[in-house]
Amino acid sequence: MKIEECMKRQAWLDYIKFIAMFLVVVYHTPPRCEHDGHVHELALFNLGAPVFFFAAGYLFNMARQRGFFAFLKKRARQILVPYTTFFIIFYALWLVIGRRMAGADEQAIDTFTPLWQFIQGTPKTVLGPFWFLACLFTMQLIYYPIKKCLSGFWPVVVAILLNLSLFIIPAVPWVMYWNLDRALLFMPIYAVGNCGREWFDKVSFDKPANALLWLILGAVGVGFLVIAPLTLDREVSYILATEAILCVLPLIVAICKWLESRFGTSRVAQTVAITSITYLALQNYLIGIIKMLVAKVLGPELLDGSILMKVAIAIAVMVILYPLALLIDRYLPFLLGKSYKKGRTVE
């Protein structure tokens, strides 16, 4: 749909998606934080992608569905079409120039490896961030029958049990197909967003007692996300991070509702929310281009451990992708699973 037609959208939800996308871009921008030889996720990864899952759960309405197969068809168009079209584009670019530009490690990868990853729903070689789309598709297919059979907050209970089941599910390859493991990991966030829609509609900073509660819960959740990877077993901290994120969600929602009350509807936030798939697809490549330019013009030392440079590059990516995402949404909607009618793109 056109940006002008989205004025009735909930502005606070657009702010949430905007913040989530910025956190995702910041996380993918070097330098990466490491601890004991592993990438230290801190709170950035643990808040960026999961907040998108929360928004997706909030927007899911079982009453509007016309059956599982109709839902499957709709989600396939909205998720699998851009998953496929962007993969084809970047796989072709990878074959032609990408492997040579990336260096010896990339050239050592077999030609058909990206295709196999694409089929498995883990296109990490040419389109790594699209694990999110594969995960969301798997998650929604699992959640649909749960929501169909259970009412109230029982879907949340089942989602939490599925999350905790990761402690006993063996680490076999099929668990990672189409990001099934991550779908189970983040299922509680999606379920809380969906089942708690009416509750989150009332969350705000209007009452001092509530504001204090959201701040305390947020501090506890973020504290766990930052400290747990440094003190607990990696797998334990990774799985329990979902529960910590649930503590942070009310604070994020309250902040975004305050932004709505303070600044009203944001066209920029709306645009990023509507074109988030394009941002997701292009961000890593633009980060790489900007990183090479900075290293060539200002010297590679600026990229070593500079948090300010990390944030500056992330902001540049968000700004540069803005008009490009609009152009794709307007003139190449088929890449996103949309149609073009009478001078406008429609869902």
C-alpha positions in Angstrom: 0.0 0.0 0.0 1.1 3.6 -0.4 2.6 5.5 2.5 -0.2 8.0 2.3 -2.8 5.3 2.9 -1.2 4.2 6.2 -2.3 7.2 8.3 -4.7 5.0 10.3 -1.9 2.7 11.3 -1.0 2.6 15.0 1.9 5.0 15.2 3.4 3.4 18.3 3.7 0.1 16.5 5.6 1.8 13.6 7.9 3.3 16.2 8.5 -0.2 17.6 9.4 -1.5 14.2 11.7 1.4 13.4 13.6 0.9 16.7 13.8 -2.8 16.1 15.2 -2.3 12.6 17.8 0.2 13.9 18.9 -2.3 16.6 19.3 -5.0 13.9 21.4 -2.8 11.7 23.6 -1.7 14.7 24.1 -5.4 15.6 25.3 -6.2 12.1 27.6 -3.3 11.9 31.2 -3.9 12.9 32.9 -4.0 15.3 31.3 -7.1 16.8 31.4 -7.6 20.6 33.2 -10.8 21.6 33.6 -12.8 24.8 35.7 -15.9 25.1 36.1 -16.2 21.4 32.3 -16.0 20.7 30.3 -13.0 19.4 28.8 -11.5 22.5 25.1 -10.8 21.7 24.6 -8.4 24.5 21.1 -6.8 24.3 21.2 -5.7 20.7 20.5 -9.0 19.0 18.2 -10.0 21.9 16.0 -7.0 21.4 16.1 -6.2 17.6 14.7 -9.3 15.9 12.5 -10.4 18.8 10.7 -7.1 18.9 9.7 -7.7 15.3 8.3 -11.1 16.4 6.3 -9.3 19.1 4.9 -6.8 16.5 4.0 -9.7 14.1 2.2 -11.5 17.0 0.3 -8.3 17.9 -0.9 -7.9 14.3 -2.1 -11.5 13.9 -5.9 -11.8 14.2 -7.4 -15.2 14.1 -10.9 -13.8 13.6 -9.8 -12.5 10.2 -8.4 -15.8 8.9 -10.5 -17.9 6.5 -8.8 -21.2 7.3 -5.3 -22.7 7.5 -4.7 -23.0 3.8 -5.9 -19.5 3.1 -3.5 -18.3 5.8 -0.7 -20.4 4.4 -1.2 -18.9 1.0 -1.2 -15.4 2.3 1.9 -15.9 4.4 3.7 -17.6 1.5 3.0 -14.6 -0.7 4.1 -12.1 2.0 7.1 -14.0 3.2 8.3 -16.7 0.7 8.0 -14.4 -2.3 10.5 -11.8 -1.1 12.6 -14.6 0.5 12.9 -16.1 -3.0 13.2 -13.0 -5.2 15.9 -11.3 -3.1 17.8 -14.6 -2.8 17.8 -15.0 -6.6 19.1 -11.5 -7.1 21.9 -11.8 -4.5 22.8 -15.3 -5.4 23.4 -14.2 -9.0 25.5 -11.3 -7.8 27.4 -13.6 -5.5 28.2 -15.9 -8.4 29.3 -13.0 -10.7 31.3 -10.7 -8.3 30.5 -11.4 -4.7 32.8 -14.4 -4.3 35.8 -12.6 -5.7 35.3 -9.5 -3.7 34.8 -11.4 -0.4 38.2 -13.2 -0.6 39.6 -16.7 -0.4 37.2 -18.0 2.3 34.2 -17.1 0.2 35.7 -18.6 -3.0 36.2 -21.9 -1.2 32.4 -22.2 -0.8 30.8 -24.7 -3.2 28.7 -23.1 -5.9 25.5 -25.0 -4.9 25.9 -24.4 -1.1 23.8 -21.2 -1.1 21.1 -23.1 -3.0 21.0 -25.9 -0.4 21.0 -23.3 2.4 18.1 -21.5 0.6 16.1 -24.8 0.5 16.8 -25.4 4.2 15.7 -21.9 5.1 19.1 -20.8 6.3 20.5 -18.6 3.5 23.5 -17.5 5.5 26.0 -17.3 2.6 24.3 -14.7 0.5 21.3 -13.4 2.5 22.0 -14.1 6.2 19.4 -11.7 7.7 16.6 -13.6 6.0 16.8 -16.3 8.7 14.2 -14.0 10.2 11.7 -14.5 7.4 12.2 -18.3 7.4 11.9 -18.3 11.2 8.7 -16.2 11.1 7.1 -18.4 8.5 7.8 -21.6 10.6 6.7 -19.9 13.8 3.4 -18.7 12.3 2.6 -22.2 10.9 3.2 -23.7 14.3 1.3 -21.0 16.2 -1.9 -21.1 14.0 -3.2 -24.5 15.2 -2.3 -23.7 18.8 -4.3 -20.5 18.6 -7.1 -22.3 16.8 -7.5 -24.9 19.5 -6.8 -22.8 22.6 -8.2 -19.6 24.0 -7.1 -17.0 26.5 -3.5 -17.1 27.5 -3.1 -20.9 27.0 -1.3 -20.3 23.7 1.3 -18.4 25.7 1.7 -21.3 28.1 2.2 -23.7 25.2 4.7 -21.3 23.6 6.8 -21.2 26.8 6.8 -25.0 27.0 8.0 -25.2 23.4 10.7 -22.7 24.3 11.8 -24.7 27.3 11.7 -27.9 25.2 15.0 -26.7 23.6 16.7 -27.9 26.8 15.9 -31.5 25.9 15.6 -31.5 22.1 18.8 -33.1 20.7 21.0 -30.9 18.5 20.2 -32.7 15.2 20.4 -30.9 11.8 16.7 -31.1 11.1 15.9 -28.9 14.2 17.7 -26.1 12.4 15.8 -26.5 9.1 13.7 -23.4 8.4 15.0 -22.1 11.8 12.7 -24.4 13.7 14.9 -24.0 16.8 14.7 -20.3 16.7 10.9 -20.4 16.0 10.5 -22.4 19.2 12.9 -20.1 21.0 11.0 -16.9 20.2 7.5 -18.4 20.2 6.6 -16.9 23.6 7.3 -13.4 22.3 5.0 -13.9 19.4 2.3 -15.5 21.6 2.5 -12.7 24.2 2.2 -10.1 21.5 -0.9 -11.9 20.1 -2.7 -13.0 23.3 -1.8 -9.8 25.2 -3.0 -7.4 22.6 -5.7 -5.8 24.7 -3.3 -5.6 27.7 -0.5 -3.9 25.7 -3.1 -1.4 24.3 -3.4 -0.1 27.9 0.4 0.0 28.6 1.7 3.6 29.0 3.6 6.0 31.2 0.3 7.7 32.3 0.4 6.5 35.8 3.7 6.9 37.8 3.3 3.5 39.5 3.0 1.8 36.2 5.9 3.8 34.7 8.1 2.7 37.7 7.0 -0.9 37.2 7.9 -0.9 33.5 11.3 0.7 34.2 12.1 -1.9 36.9 11.0 -4.8 34.7 13.0 -3.4 31.8 16.1 -3.0 33.9 15.9 -6.6 35.1 15.4 -7.9 31.6 18.2 -5.9 30.0 20.4 -6.7 33.0 19.9 -10.4 32.3 20.5 -10.0 28.6 23.8 -8.2 29.2 25.2 -10.3 32.2 23.9 -13.8 31.5 26.1 -14.5 28.4 29.1 -13.6 30.6 28.2 -15.7 33.6 25.9 -18.6 32.6 26.3 -21.5 30.2 25.9 -20.2 26.6 22.9 -22.4 25.8 21.1 -21.6 29.1 21.5 -17.9 28.7 20.4 -18.1 25.0 17.2 -19.9 25.8 16.2 -18.0 28.9 16.9 -14.7 27.1 13.4 -15.0 25.7 11.9 -14.8 29.1 14.1 -11.7 29.9 12.8 -10.0 26.7 9.2 -10.5 27.9 10.1 -8.3 30.9 11.4 -5.6 28.5 8.4 -5.5 26.2 6.1 -3.3 28.4 8.9 -0.7 28.6 9.5 -0.6 24.9 5.7 -0.3 24.2 5.4 2.5 26.8 8.3 4.4 25.2 6.9 4.1 21.7 3.4 5.2 22.9 5.1 8.2 24.5 6.8 8.9 21.2 3.4 8.8 19.5 1.9 11.2 22.1 4.9 13.5 21.8 5.6 13.5 18.1 2.4 12.0 16.6 2.6 9.9 13.5 6.0 9.6 12.0 6.3 9.3 8.2 9.8 8.0 8.5 8.9 5.3 11.1 5.9 4.3 8.9 8.1 4.0 5.8 10.7 1.8 7.6 7.9 -0.3 9.1 6.3 -0.9 5.7 9.6 -1.5 3.9 11.3 -3.5 6.6 11.9 -6.5 4.4 13.9 -4.4 1.9 15.9 -3.0 4.8 16.6 -6.5 6.0 17.7 -7.7 2.6 20.0 -4.8 1.7 21.5 -3.7 5.1 24.5 -6.1 5.2 25.7 -5.2 1.7 25.4 -1.5 2.3 27.2 -1.9 5.7 30.0 -3.7 3.8 30.3 -0.9 1.2 30.4 1.8 3.8 32.9 -0.1 5.8 35.2 -0.4 2.8 34.9 3.3 2.0 35.6 4.3 5.5 38.7 2.1 5.7 40.0 3.4 2.4 39.4 7.1 3.0 39.9 7.4 6.8 41.9 4.3 7.6 40.9 0.8 8.9 41.9 1.7 12.4 38.6 3.7 12.8 36.7 0.5 12.5 38.6 -1.3 15.3 36.6 -1.1 18.5 34.9 2.2 17.8 31.3 2.1 19.1 30.7 5.6 17.8 31.7 4.6 14.3 29.5 1.5 14.6 26.5 3.7 15.4 27.4 6.3 12.8 27.6 3.6 10.1 24.2 2.2 11.2 22.6 5.6 11.0 24.1 6.1 7.5 22.6 2.8 6.4 19.2 3.7 7.7 19.3 7.0 5.9 20.7 5.7 2.6 18.3 2.8 2.4 15.3 5.0 3.0 14.7 6.3 -0.6 15.8 3.0 -2.1 13.3 1.1 0.0 10.6 3.5 -1.1 11.5 3.1 -4.8 11.4 -0.7 -4.5 8.0 -0.6 -2.7 6.7 1.8 -5.4 8.1 0.5 -8.6 9.2 -3.1 -7.9 6.4 -4.4 -5.6 6.6 -7.9 -7.1 9.9 -8.4 -5.3 8.0 -8.0 -2.0 5.0 -10.2 -3.0 2.8 -7.2 -3.6 0.9 -6.2 -6.7 0.8 -2.9 -8.7 -2.5 -1.4 -9.6 -3.5 2.0 -10.9 -0.3 3.7 -9.8 -0.1 2.2 -6.4 1.2 -0.9 -4.7 -1.3 -2.9 -2.7 -0.9 -5.8 -0.3 
